[in-house]
Amino acid sequence: MNNNTKEMEALWNEYRLTFDLTIKQQLIISYSWLVKYAINNMPIPVNSILEENDYLSVGMIALNDTIEKFDPSRGFKFETYAIQRIKGIIKDELRRVDFLSRGARKKAQDYQQTLEKFKKTNGDDISNEEIRKKLNVSPEKFKVYLEAVALAKSAISLNDASTSSITIEDETINIIEEIPDESSDFLQGIYENERRTMILEYIKKLKDNQRIILTLYYFENLTFKEIGKVLNVSESRISQLHTQLLAELKSKLSELQYA
């Protein structure tokens, strides 16, 4: 076990005992990279009225909630548990935005697309008046565009500074600005190791005949008919038991993926 792993275990143990806010904030910083990983590995709507920092803000809210609800006794790595919850919470928040009427969404998207085009050619220094002229609408009609954008933005709690900034030992840190990029291989490795461990533990707990069926079928490449002869049961019975075992295993793997 490396020093970093020991430090994280110590943080988790202390947090579960005390639920100290400062310790939770340290956990948030340590796991903040999971937010960017989740966003980069989920489908983001094309022409979304939300920007990258909006998704990151929602992701930070999700990470905070996930740390509060994580139960180490269930046997899952925090990374495995967190990545699914962060994705789920971001999807839920995106659905909340979708309450806008089709016309309002279209206006908000038109505004966002025009803004992005301007940024590519003129940088971030752009005024609403310039956007209005590009949209070729009157000042009165442009107010409707601005209202649509504001309404959509307000559907997500993005303006609370606590979602992106935390204070540890009198130092305020903007986590969104500090979120590092991590290799996807790292998280995938964690998931695969847990998946492999869960399968092995599942097989160990099976009855002898059940374990024999899986071993002979998947590792010795015997057919159901050949396995039936070994166990002195019919081929159809072996097929039935095999189907049941796969259903149970699939259920356990789903628990790992969506816990």
C-alpha angles and dihedrals in degrees: 000000000000124000094255091055091049091050092051092048089051091050092050093047092050092045094050089051099044108015084215112182094221091054091048090052090053089052090050091054092047093051099034091107089069089070094060090042091054093049093047090052102048132071110266115198115257113243091018115176088220124088130218093266090053091058091044091052092052089046091054090052088051092049091051090050092046093053090052093050100039114120111196090192090075089072100238127127111249091236092057093048095043100049093060095044093048091051091047095050092047090052090049091052091048089054089053089058089053092073088090117107116257091252093051092047090051092052092047091049092047089052092049094047092050090048092051092049090052092049092054093056104027106025124232095315099100133131131214089242090061090050091049091053092049090051088049095222133133121260090252094051091044089062087065089056091051092048091051091052092046092048092051093047092049091058087076123054097240102139098066106105090209090071092066107017130058133175124226121177091346092308117119114213126191100215095192090061091046100046106126127214113244130193112262087220089071095058092038089054091053091050095047092049092051091046092051092047092049092051092050092047090048092052092047091057095051124105115261095258092047092050091048092053093054094042096049094042100045104026103029096033095227120159123241088254092054092046089050090057091050092052095034095238133114124278091241091055091053090050091050093049091046091053091050092049093050091049091053092047092047089053092053093048090050088054089055092049099046104029 
